Amino acid sequence: MLLSPQTAQATEQMQRENQPSWLEQYRKKVTSPELAVKAVRSGDAVYIHSNAAAPECLISALVGRANELEGVKIYHLLTLGKAEYAKAEYANSFRVQALFIGANVRDAVNCGRADYIPVFLSEIPGLFTNGQLPLDVCIVQVSPPDKHGFCSYGVSVDCTIAARKQAKCVIAEINKQMPRTLGRSLVHISRFDHIVETDHPLPELIPDEPSPVENAIGRHVASLVEDGATLQLGIGAIPNAVLRYLTDKKDLGIHSEMLSDGIIDLIDAGVITNDCKTLLPGQVAVSFVMGTKRLYDFVDNNPMIEFQPSDFINDPIIIAKNNKMTAINSALQIDLTGQISADSIGTHLYSGVGGQVDFIRGANKALGGKAIIAIPSTAKSGKVSRIVAKLSPGAGIVTTRADVRYIVTEFGICDLHGKNMRQRAEALINIAHPDFRAKLLEESKEISWLR
């Protein structure tokens, strides 16, 4: 049936009137990845969305412009993906400013063609907000807009809100497969200068199966967790091992910079209820998630999961408001006085300061709180002790000896709080690997105040 010109015009007008007010604005901003990244110029400072939200389509297009660009600074935390801009062949075009060192930029940092900025995770948003780290362009990956034009930052909020607000230009990769997360995770399409539409799965981080050593550590750590505690857990095999030994606990809560798949089973089993939390009761408070599609599906539109930026989640004052706050972190090396090296192996830069100190200090100030460092006693297949008389030359001290409390290895638990230097050395030697205890004892005697 053919409509008269008048009827067709009236129908078109009615359709326009029924469309949301933001839709026309949205359509005008949609472009190709190649055209979107034309906004980046030589000498610009660019922030890239972090973790599993790294916008790979836009990153690929940006790297494709390498021959046209010079001296572009790229700021980001941990990102999953190739990070080809960190390759030696693009050294004149891009220079990474790593706020946390992932495997994809570790070689570039240690070779000197990328930089590392050591900073507490809680303080990174402030570096953008106060202009100390000025940004020209912010590149994000978000969920499709809702009927009101609001997208979600999806699986990673962390420091991205502050970066987006401070940047002069914002480019959004809107991915149909990005989960819509709730909390302080929403951003209106009016905040974007350019939009690229994509449809691809997020990168997954498959949980490692804990080894016997990691399982032993997990059992010891779990013994320190009280019913009604609020937990912070990191990433990797040890946190996964801890989670599997919490099945007999009651009314646990979560306030953590990140989450992985292990929490889902504990929520389903009624172990994690968040009912006893003194801050945001009933809700899992988190800044980002990394895991499998199962986890991404779980957080999608889930009102139990409250996403908040790092200057909230990682603020030690905020953390301390959780009664029985129990922070569980790891380390690379610890000396006999309790000094923790967590971002480097000697002079080899490995990861970052991250949120370890934020949560240790917050947990230490919380009513009934516990700060735990969980660490295998050895490295390199048992050839090297992680507990040492002196840290390796050049090793960075992330957590001071005054901050440290509980240390856990597969051989047991020690509490260093209130202990003098000699007592600390004795306690740590007792949970070191038996093959290294005699050597550690002899080395401690060479330090007069440890004898």
Secondary structure as GFF3:
##gff-version 3
##sequence-region A 1 451
A	DSSP	alpha_helix	5	18	.	.	.	ID=ss1
A	DSSP	alpha_helix	23	29	.	.	.	ID=ss2
A	DSSP	alpha_helix	33	36	.	.	.	ID=ss3
A	DSSP	three_ten_helix	37	39	.	.	.	ID=ss4
A	DSSP	beta_strand	45	48	.	.	.	ID=ss5
A	DSSP	alpha_helix	56	63	.	.	.	ID=ss6
A	DSSP	three_ten_helix	66	68	.	.	.	ID=ss7
A	DSSP	beta_strand	72	76	.	.	.	ID=ss8
A	DSSP	three_ten_helix	84	86	.	.	.	ID=ss9
A	DSSP	three_ten_helix	88	90	.	.	.	ID=ss10
A	DSSP	beta_strand	94	98	.	.	.	ID=ss11
A	DSSP	alpha_helix	106	111	.	.	.	ID=ss12
A	DSSP	beta_strand	115	116	.	.	.	ID=ss13
A	DSSP	three_ten_helix	121	123	.	.	.	ID=ss14
A	DSSP	alpha_helix	124	129	.	.	.	ID=ss15
A	DSSP	beta_strand	137	142	.	.	.	ID=ss16
A	DSSP	beta_strand	150	152	.	.	.	ID=ss17
A	DSSP	alpha_helix	160	166	.	.	.	ID=ss18
A	DSSP	beta_strand	169	175	.	.	.	ID=ss19
A	DSSP	beta_strand	182	183	.	.	.	ID=ss20
A	DSSP	beta_strand	186	188	.	.	.	ID=ss21
A	DSSP	three_ten_helix	189	191	.	.	.	ID=ss22
A	DSSP	beta_strand	194	198	.	.	.	ID=ss23
A	DSSP	alpha_helix	212	224	.	.	.	ID=ss24
A	DSSP	beta_strand	230	233	.	.	.	ID=ss25
A	DSSP	alpha_helix	237	244	.	.	.	ID=ss26
A	DSSP	beta_strand	253	259	.	.	.	ID=ss27
A	DSSP	alpha_helix	262	268	.	.	.	ID=ss28
A	DSSP	beta_strand	284	289	.	.	.	ID=ss29
A	DSSP	alpha_helix	293	299	.	.	.	ID=ss30
A	DSSP	beta_strand	305	307	.	.	.	ID=ss31
A	DSSP	alpha_helix	310	313	.	.	.	ID=ss32
A	DSSP	alpha_helix	316	319	.	.	.	ID=ss33
A	DSSP	beta_strand	325	329	.	.	.	ID=ss34
A	DSSP	beta_strand	333	335	.	.	.	ID=ss35
A	DSSP	beta_strand	340	341	.	.	.	ID=ss36
A	DSSP	beta_strand	344	345	.	.	.	ID=ss37
A	DSSP	beta_strand	348	349	.	.	.	ID=ss38
A	DSSP	alpha_helix	356	365	.	.	.	ID=ss39
A	DSSP	beta_strand	370	374	.	.	.	ID=ss40
A	DSSP	beta_strand	378	379	.	.	.	ID=ss41
A	DSSP	beta_strand	384	385	.	.	.	ID=ss42
A	DSSP	beta_strand	387	388	.	.	.	ID=ss43
A	DSSP	beta_strand	406	409	.	.	.	ID=ss44
A	DSSP	beta_strand	412	415	.	.	.	ID=ss45
A	DSSP	alpha_helix	421	430	.	.	.	ID=ss46
A	DSSP	alpha_helix	434	445	.	.	.	ID=ss47
A	DSSP	three_ten_helix	448	450	.	.	.	ID=ss48
###
